[in-house]
Amino acid sequence: LDKPIKVGIIGMGTVGSGVVKILIENRDHITQQAGVSVDISRIVVKNPEKNRAVDIDPYLLSTDIHELINDPTVPLIVELVGCPNGSSAIAKDWILQALAQNKHVVTANKEVIAKYGTQLLEAAEKSAGGLYYEASVAGGIPIIKTLQESLAGNRIQSIMGIINGTTNYMLTQMTRFNQSFDSVLKEAQRLGYAEADPTSDVEGYDAAYKIAILSSIAFQTKVPVESVHCEGITKITAEDIQNAANLGYVIKLVAIAKRLKDGIQVRVHPTFIPKTHPLASVNDAFNAIFLQGDAVGDLMLYGKGAGMLPTGSAVIADIIDAVRNIRFNCKPRLSVPNKTEHISSINDTVSRFYINTKVVDKPGVLADIATALGEENVSLQSVIQMGIDHNDPVSLVFITHEVKEINLRKALEKVSQLPTVYKIANVIRVEGANINGGTN
Ligand SMILES: NC(=O)c1ccc[n+]([C@@H]2O[C@H](COP(=O)([O-])OP(=O)(O)OC[C@H]3O[C@@H](n4cnc5c(N)ncnc54)[C@H](OP(=O)(O)O)[C@@H]3O)[C@@H](O)[C@H]2O)c1
């Protein structure tokens, strides 16, 4: 065997502890896989006095990031810090510094990769080292290498992912127990499924970072994170979930990327998924990615999208990959996605819609709404009157046929002005009508 390869780890929180635990407990196995033993050189943390989830020699801990990055005996740096003080630029700079020293860098940082991926990958191309980021999307699910390697020969047509465990847990609880968003959020925070500040999860930003990364790889194009249309789950009510169930659907926060004739579309939003679709049974904090390639057809990967060991599993795979490269004096052989495909506006997206209206309970209302919708070429697939006990207002719920979003918005403007319509309570996109012939 060659001489051991030293790895420096920055951050020993949830993911860092998982990585250290796996490195220690699976040491022999990892040595066999990598062909050489992988030794922890140092672990940089913010507060070395803190209790750690894994027992380590306290001498391994340090607070000096630059000393680690500049250590010529450490060819591999693992960045597991996240965004200190809310800034992703800090970790980006550390990664750039390490690459400039010709080191290999493994990161789990989705925000950094989504925002600075092109810059970092270009720096990695110039470096003798490389950049590895399997853990940045969907934790333990090996989706990045699957797209880069196993599916490299396919033209990917679409990706639909449940890639945020917090919101999937919350929507599952709302569905099972008919609870409101607010009460489920409190419970999720109490159990540690949601952070004290849940914005990034519930507003869909976390999923937007991840689908920006996946679509960039799948379509080999630049996908600025600002171009991802993003809506969270804060407006989803127990009533919407009940309506979905009555119509044969479940509501999921889905990240979607599709290849179009003239570009791509990338979006994150709550979505009606038919109960028969494979994604519909992805519950609790689990993640799944359902994709369609022109050769492989339908494919789904399912697993744990977060947590100490599942995320650690992905980081360790990258570490082993990097160590193999270091041993053979080579680097990852992947090019930077450099196309700039047109990313279509949400206004041009074609999908079906669920519309929940609150209306006056009298004859003719349904015809009025259908006419207003029809004037903008919105045709209806189904209509259901909820609450048949003649309360006022009464709920009229529609599922449309496929329609361009801009037309739907114009039609809804007209509907909302009808004297018999109190309000449009919610509008949610419907996907996955036909899993064999396309996602919509
Ligand atoms: N948690 C997950 O399941 C998961 C899944 C996929 C990807 N990720 C990504 O993995 C990364 C790490 O997440 P995490 O959940 O493990 O975070 P975490 O539990 O908050 O841990 C962050 C670690 O970074 C250290 N740190 C923070 N600021 C630092 C600084 N200025 N200098 C040195 N060390 C500093 C902290 O030190 P102290 O321990 O001393 O405070 C801590 O050990 C993030 O990019 C996250 O998005 C996480």
The ligand as an SDF file (V2000), in Angstrom:
LIG
                    3D

 48 52  0  0  0  0  0  0  0  0999 V2000
  -27.3750   18.4390    7.9760 N   0  0  0  0  0  0  0  0  0  0  0  0
  -27.6250   17.7060    6.8810 C   0  0  0  0  0  0  0  0  0  0  0  0
  -28.2890   16.6850    6.9570 O   0  0  0  0  0  0  0  0  0  0  0  0
  -27.0520   18.1160    5.5470 C   0  0  0  0  0  0  0  0  0  0  0  0
  -27.3830   17.3740    4.4050 C   0  0  0  0  0  0  0  0  0  0  0  0
  -26.7960   17.6990    3.1630 C   0  0  0  0  0  0  0  0  0  0  0  0
  -25.9330   18.7760    3.1120 C   0  0  0  0  0  0  0  0  0  0  0  0
  -25.6660   19.5080    4.2380 N   0  0  0  0  0  0  0  0  0  0  0  0
  -24.7240   20.6170    4.1140 C   0  0  0  0  0  0  0  0  0  0  0  0
  -23.5550   20.2820    4.8550 O   0  0  0  0  0  0  0  0  0  0  0  0
  -22.9740   21.4490    5.4030 C   0  0  0  0  0  0  0  0  0  0  0  0
  -22.8240   21.2800    6.9120 C   0  0  0  0  0  0  0  0  0  0  0  0
  -24.1110   21.1250    7.4890 O   0  0  0  0  0  0  0  0  0  0  0  0
  -24.2960   20.6690    9.0220 P   0  0  0  0  0  0  0  0  0  0  0  0
  -25.7520   20.3790    9.1830 O   0  0  0  0  0  0  0  0  0  0  0  0
  -23.3130   19.6160    9.3770 O   0  0  0  0  0  0  0  0  0  0  0  0
  -23.9360   22.0480    9.7830 O   0  0  0  0  0  0  0  0  0  0  0  0
  -23.7110   22.2480   11.3330 P   0  0  0  0  0  0  0  0  0  0  0  0
  -24.2350   21.0960   12.1190 O   0  0  0  0  0  0  0  0  0  0  0  0
  -24.2220   23.6210   11.6550 O   0  0  0  0  0  0  0  0  0  0  0  0
  -22.1180   22.2500   11.5010 O   0  0  0  0  0  0  0  0  0  0  0  0
  -21.3190   23.3110   11.0530 C   0  0  0  0  0  0  0  0  0  0  0  0
  -19.8870   23.0810   11.5370 C   0  0  0  0  0  0  0  0  0  0  0  0
  -19.0830   24.1440   11.0340 O   0  0  0  0  0  0  0  0  0  0  0  0
  -18.3240   24.7070   12.0900 C   0  0  0  0  0  0  0  0  0  0  0  0
  -18.1610   26.1300   11.8110 N   0  0  0  0  0  0  0  0  0  0  0  0
  -19.1170   27.0780   11.6630 C   0  0  0  0  0  0  0  0  0  0  0  0
  -18.5590   28.2780   11.4190 N   0  0  0  0  0  0  0  0  0  0  0  0
  -17.2190   28.0730   11.3950 C   0  0  0  0  0  0  0  0  0  0  0  0
  -16.0980   28.9200   11.2200 C   0  0  0  0  0  0  0  0  0  0  0  0
  -16.2590   30.2190   10.9820 N   0  0  0  0  0  0  0  0  0  0  0  0
  -14.8790   28.3620   11.2840 N   0  0  0  0  0  0  0  0  0  0  0  0
  -14.7130   27.0410   11.5070 C   0  0  0  0  0  0  0  0  0  0  0  0
  -15.7270   26.1980   11.6890 N   0  0  0  0  0  0  0  0  0  0  0  0
  -16.9580   26.7130   11.6390 C   0  0  0  0  0  0  0  0  0  0  0  0
  -19.1200   24.4690   13.3440 C   0  0  0  0  0  0  0  0  0  0  0  0
  -18.2320   24.4880   14.4450 O   0  0  0  0  0  0  0  0  0  0  0  0
  -18.7300   24.1910   15.9620 P   0  0  0  0  0  0  0  0  0  0  0  0
  -19.1250   22.7580   15.9590 O   0  0  0  0  0  0  0  0  0  0  0  0
  -17.5600   24.4570   16.8050 O   0  0  0  0  0  0  0  0  0  0  0  0
  -19.8840   25.1370   16.1860 O   0  0  0  0  0  0  0  0  0  0  0  0
  -19.7230   23.0900   13.0610 C   0  0  0  0  0  0  0  0  0  0  0  0
  -18.8430   22.0850   13.4370 O   0  0  0  0  0  0  0  0  0  0  0  0
  -23.8840   22.6100    4.9610 C   0  0  0  0  0  0  0  0  0  0  0  0
  -23.3900   23.1750    3.7910 O   0  0  0  0  0  0  0  0  0  0  0  0
  -25.2010   21.9240    4.6910 C   0  0  0  0  0  0  0  0  0  0  0  0
  -25.9970   22.6310    3.7550 O   0  0  0  0  0  0  0  0  0  0  0  0
  -26.1870   19.1960    5.4420 C   0  0  0  0  0  0  0  0  0  0  0  0
  1  2  1  0
  2  3  2  0
  2  4  1  0
  4  5  1  0
  4 48  2  0
  5  6  2  0
  6  7  1  0
  7  8  2  0
  8  9  1  0
  8 48  1  0
  9 10  1  0
  9 46  1  0
 10 11  1  0
 11 12  1  0
 11 44  1  0
 12 13  1  0
 13 14  1  0
 14 15  2  0
 14 16  1  0
 14 17  1  0
 17 18  1  0
 18 19  2  0
 18 20  1  0
 18 21  1  0
 21 22  1  0
 22 23  1  0
 23 24  1  0
 23 42  1  0
 24 25  1  0
 25 26  1  0
 25 36  1  0
 26 27  1  0
 26 35  1  0
 27 28  2  0
 28 29  1  0
 29 30  1  0
 29 35  2  0
 30 31  1  0
 30 32  2  0
 32 33  1  0
 33 34  2  0
 34 35  1  0
 36 37  1  0
 36 42  1  0
 37 38  1  0
 38 39  2  0
 38 40  1  0
 38 41  1  0
 42 43  1  0
 44 45  1  0
 44 46  1  0
 46 47  1  0
M  CHG  2   8   1  16  -1
M  END
$$$$
